[in-house]
């Protein structure tokens, strides 16, 4: 199976994205539809472009490939010259195709992905200047976004650093002040930075994020992670989000491994076990508990592949390996575009209908989830 996954990664996924490099304005094109039509005039987002830097830095590290390394260099230069907020250690949310700001908000979620990408690029290059930019981004998050009174991270700011009402990550929950989605990716970015630079300052911040999960977001009775909280950390929506729960389960486990502790392993296992039991439909995991059409969503299956592979690495149970095979077969059947030059669709409903409202490559669809998933599974096999 390892060879099958690697072939798919190298021959299907990576070529799709290398064809989207924008040679004129830098970065990657902002939009390609499900019929492979590129829109060269589409906006480019911080999350989107940072995820691409992370992906090609990670690929270059794994394969020691000069082409992937060159793409990572290209993407690093583009991001740090185009999205950076002048001399500040933060980055704007959205640019037009030429690199002119459309939305100058400083969004903590976006900063977390820039930190994730910069720390991965530092692991590739070992360039102290890159580490300096990563640490600057980290310090901005910890000094400006962290609210020590409410023990949470403020999620949106204007270009001058003044807090704004949280809107982008709330999914319409009017009273949501803190979101689990932002905290998941702060855990991810701080963990990657700690791997790159295991300082006491980064360690303390990582431990604090784990404590917020333990004390504020995790329901010890049900295993649920609450995704939308008011300023007092009261849930404003109690819908279970299975995709985010399996993602945070393996991230918590990897954080414990990096910190050389086992304090959160029970929580990690409880989150994963209950999410899987509630959301698995026999072929794939549902995105949440409010999906009667049972959409098979690309990023959810990517995260479940990682969680299942971690379990199999510990148990070597043939049943766990068979679960990975079943899931990957459903990905191939439901999500992989069978035509030459394609990648994965965003989602497909249980009745077979492909989601035509979301594109094959867009602001929220990049090779971050599936490249990471396949690399981690390949590394464990």
N, C-alpha and C positions, 0 to 999 in steps of 0.2 A: 504493500500500500504506500510505503514511503516513496517509491519511485513514481507511482501514479500521481501523488500530490506534488512532487517536485516538477514533474513534466507539466502539469497544469499551471503551476506557478510561473515557470520559465517560458513556456510556449504560448500561454493564453493571457495571463493577467499582466505580466510585466510589459510585453510588447504593446498591449492596448494603451498603457499609460505613457510609454516612451514616445508614442506617436502624437501625444498631446502637448509636448513641450512647445512653448511659444517663442520662436526664434527672434521675433521682432521686439516684443515688449517685455519679455522675461516671464519667468514662472511657467505655469501650465495653463492652457486654455480653461476658461471657467465653466464651459458647458459642452457636453456631447450627448445627443439624444439616443433613444433606444434603437435608432436605425443608423447610428454611427455618423450622424451629421454634426460637425463641429460648428459652434457659434463663436467666432474669434472676437466678437464684440461683447461677450458676456462678462459681467463683473467677476472679480476674483476675491475670495474671502480668506481671512487670516486662518481660520480653522482648516479650510481646504488646503491652502498652500503649505501650512506648517505640517499637516499630516503627510504631504508628499515629501517634504524634507525628511521627516522621520522615516518614511518607508524606504527611500533610496539610501539613506544612511545605514539603516538596518540591513538592507540587502547587500550593500557594499561590505559591511562588516562580516556578514555570514559567508559570502561567496568570494571575497577578496577580488572583486571585479572592478576593473578600472573604469568601465563605462558607467556603472552605477555610481562610482565615486565621483566621476565628472558631473553627473546629473545632480548629485548631492551638493557639490560645490556651486553649480549654477543656481540651485534653489536657495542655498544659504545666502549668496550674494544678492539675489532678488529680494528675498524677504527682509533682510537687514537694511537694505538701501531704500526699499519702497514702502514697507508697512510701518517702519519705526517712527515713533512720535518724536521727531527732532532729536534732541539730546537725552530724552527720557528713556528709561528701561521698560517701556511699554509699547504696545503696537496697536494700530488702528484696526477696526473690525472689518471694513469692506473698501475695496478699491475698484475703480473702473478698469477696463482692459489695458489702459495705457499706464496705470499706476497712479492715478489721481484719486484722492479720497472721496468716497461717496458717503461713508458713515464713519465719523471720527470717534465713536464711542470706544472706551477702553473696557472690554468685557473680560471678567476674570476667567471665564471658560476659555476664551481665546488665548489669554496669557498662559493658561495651563498647557495648551497645545504648543505654544511657542517654546515654553520651557521644556516640554517633552522632546520636541524636535532638536532644540539646541543641545540638550544633554546627550542625545543620541549622536548628533553630529560631532560633539566633542569626543565621545567614545571612539568614533571613527578616526578623527584627525589628531587627537591629543594636542590640539592647538590651544595654548593658554588664553589667547584672545577670545576664542569661542567660549571657553569656560567662564571668562569674565562677563560675556554677554548673558550666559545662562544664569550666573549668580546674580547679575543685575536684575534680570527678570524675576528670579526667586525672591530677591529682597523687596522688589516692588510689591509682589503679591503679599508677602508677610508684613510689610510695614504699612501699606496703603489699603489692601483689601481685607486683611484679617481684623475682625472686630473683637477685641479682648473682653468687652463687656458681655456681649451676647454669645461669644464663643462660636463664631461662624465667619464666613467670608462674604463680604459685600460683593455683589455680582456685576454691577454696572456703574460706570463713571463717565463723565464727559471728558473731553480732551485735556482739560486742566486738572483732572483728578477729583472733581466734586462728585459725590455719590448721586446716582439716579435711581428711580424706581425700577425694580427688577421686571423686565418684560420678555427678553429674548428666550429664556430657558424655562418659562413658567407654563408653557402649553395652555395658556388661557386661564390658569388658576389665579384669579385676581389678587388674592391676599398672600400669595407665595412670596416670601422674602428670601428663603434659602432653598436651594434645590439639590436633591441627591445627585443629579447629573453632573453639576459643577464639582461637587465634592469627590465623586468617583474619579474625575479627570485630574483633580488636584492630587489625589492619592497616587494616581498613575505617574504624573509628572514629577512629584516629589520623590517617589520611589526610584525613578530612572535617574534623577539627579543624585540621589544618595549612592546609587551604584557607581556613578561616574565620579562623585566627590563625597566620600563618606565622612563629612565633617559633623561635629556635634551640633552645630546650628541647624543643618538640614535634618539630622536625626531627630532633634526635638520637634521640629515642625511636622515631620512624618508621623511621629508618635502621637502628636496632638490630633492630626487628622483621623488616625485610627480610633482615638478616644471619642471623637465626635460621632463616628459611626457606631461605636459600642454604646455610648450613653444617650445619643439623641435620635439616631435614624433606625436602629435595629430593634425590631419587636421580638423580644426574647421568647414570647409564647408561640408566635406563628412563623418566625424566620423571615418575615417581610422586612424590606428596606423601604422606608417612607421616602417618597421622591419630592414632595412639595410640602414645605413647612412655613408657618407664619413666623413672626419675629421671636416668639416664645418657644419655637420648635414644636408647636402643635400641628399635627398633619391637617392640611386643608383638602387633601384628596387621599383616600385610602386604597385606591386601585393598585393591585400588585403589577409591577413591571418586570416580568420574568427575565427579559433580555438583560436589563441593567443588573438584576440580582445575580445572574450567573457570571456576568462580567466582574462585578465587585467581589464575588466569592473567590475567584482565583487571584485577583489583585491583592486581596487581604492576605491570602496564603503566601504569595510571593513577597509581600512586605515583611511578614514574620520571618521568612527565610533570610531576607537581606539583613534584618535586625538581629538574627540568630536568637529568636524567641519562639515560643509556641502559644502565646497568650490568647491569640484570636483564632486558633484553628477550629475550636468548637463552633464559634460563630460562623466562620467560613463554610464549614460543612453543613451547618443547619440551614444557612441561606440557600446553598446549592441544592440540598436534598429536598427542601420544601418547594422551591421554585420548579425543580424538575418534575416532582410528583404532580404539582398542580398544572403545569404548562405543557408537558410532553404529550403529543397526540399520536404517538406511535411512529412518526417519521421525522418530526422536527419540533422545536419549542416555539410556542406562541409568543408574540411580543409582549402581551399583557392579558389580563383576565377580561377585558372588554372588547373582544375581537370575535364576533360571531362568524365572520367569514374565514377565520383561521388563516390569516396571511402568513406565508413563509417569507420572512424578512431576512435579507442578506446579512446584516450585521449581527443579528441575534444568533444565527447559525454559526457565524464565525466565532463568536464568543463562547458558544457552547462547545465547539470543537476544542478550544483551549482547555476549558474546564474538564471535559471528559478525558482529554489526553493527560492532564495532570493526575487525574484519578487512576488511569490505567498505568501510569509510570510508577505509582505506589503499590497497586494491587497485582498487576500482571494477570488480572482476571480476564479470561477469554471473552466473558460476557461484556466487559467494558470495551474491549477492542471491537466487538461486534456492534456495539452502540455507535462507535465512531464510524464504522463502515456504513451502517444504516443512515446516519446523518449525512455523510458525504454523498452517498448515492442519491439522497433526496435533494441535495444541493445541485448535483449534476442534472437531475431530471427537471427540477423546478426553476432554478436560478441562472444556470450557465447559458449564455446566449450561444446556440449551436452554430451560428453563422461565422465565417472567417472574420477576424478583426474585432470581434465583440468581447465582452467581459461578463459581468453578472448583472442581472436585472435587480432593481431595488427589492421587489417582492412579487409574489404570485399568490392569489387567493386559492383556497382549497378547491374551488370549482375550475381552476386552470387559468383564470384570467390574469394576465400580466398587468402590473401597475404601470399605466402609461402616463400617470401624473408626475412620477418621479423619474429622473433621467439616469442613464448609465454612468455618467460622470457629471457632477454638479457640486454646488457649495457643500453639500452634506454627504456626497458619495465619492469616496477616494479609495486608494488601495491600502488604507490604514488597517481596517478591521480584517480583511481577508489575507493580506500579506502577512500581518502579524500572526494570524491564526495558522496559516500553512507553515510558516517558519517555525513556530513553536512546536507544532505537531511533528514536523520533519526532524527537528532537533531531538525529540524524545523517542524516536523510533529507531 
